[in-house]
Amino acid sequence: MSDYAAPVGAPIWFDLMSSAPARAAEFYRAIFGWEVEGPPQEEFGGYQNFTRNGKRVAGIAPTMPEAGGASDIWSVYLHTGDAADTVAVAEAAGASVMVPPMPIGDLGSMMVLTDPAGAVIGFWQPGSHVGFTEWGEHGTPYWFECQSKDFDASVAFYQSVIGARIEEIGTGGDPEVVGPDRYGQVFVGESAYSGIMDAAKLFPPEVPSFWQVYITVDDVDETVKLAESLGAEIVMPGEVTPYGTLAAIRDPLGALICLGHPPAGR
């Protein structure tokens, strides 16, 4: 386990828009040990925080059909020190604004963009709500990843907007290599907290670029079995990779979330 304070540009929060929040909360409590903090905050659309060991780890809110919002989908937020400045830079870099910078009481300010590759990404300027504060323990973040249908556009955008350093792995940075072998680690300062996958050939054309979340678990195979017994769909069973044992599931309501456990010796 390690304490975590998101540097500017790194993931700071993630939340679930759910068609049945109470049912989803039961599922995530069973597999990750998450508890719901307090009753729904009606002034914030019924939003609630998940906690792990008493510390906030993620959020959940009911779907709002009247707003035309997506259902049963996780969203990722990056840390911004100045939401107004970030939105201006992002628009200049080709993003379209879905939700302009908006204060959420004294908690902070949020905004949501669609990047030039088509992935929805949020930004959070923290106030009293500082985001998640632990990384690498069961039920806390493991990794964040953009599945991009336009790898070069994604790399250019995040370099420009968050000042990231993108280090390609697996291809030696060869621009002629396209597809699942092309991957960029997104460094903010000296550390990488997320990656960009060239997903142009991984998904059908109708599937847009998207960000996904990996959660640390003590035992990937056991968590997959438990999730399946609770009604989850197994998208990818546990697979040993150089970056740990990874898996992907859809919760009983259809939201995609991934699991990770570090490689042996780490």
Secondary structure by P-SEA (a helix, b strand, c coil): cbbbbbccccccccccccccaaaaaaaaaaaccccccccccccccbbbbbbccccccccccccccccccccbbbbbbbbbccaaaaaaaaaaaccccccccccccccbbbbbbbcccbbbbbbbbcccccccccccccccccbbbbbcccaaaaaaaaacccbbbbbbcccccccccccccbbbbbbccccccccccccccccccccccbbbbbbbbccaaaaaaaaaaacccccccccccccccccccccccbbbbbbbbccccc
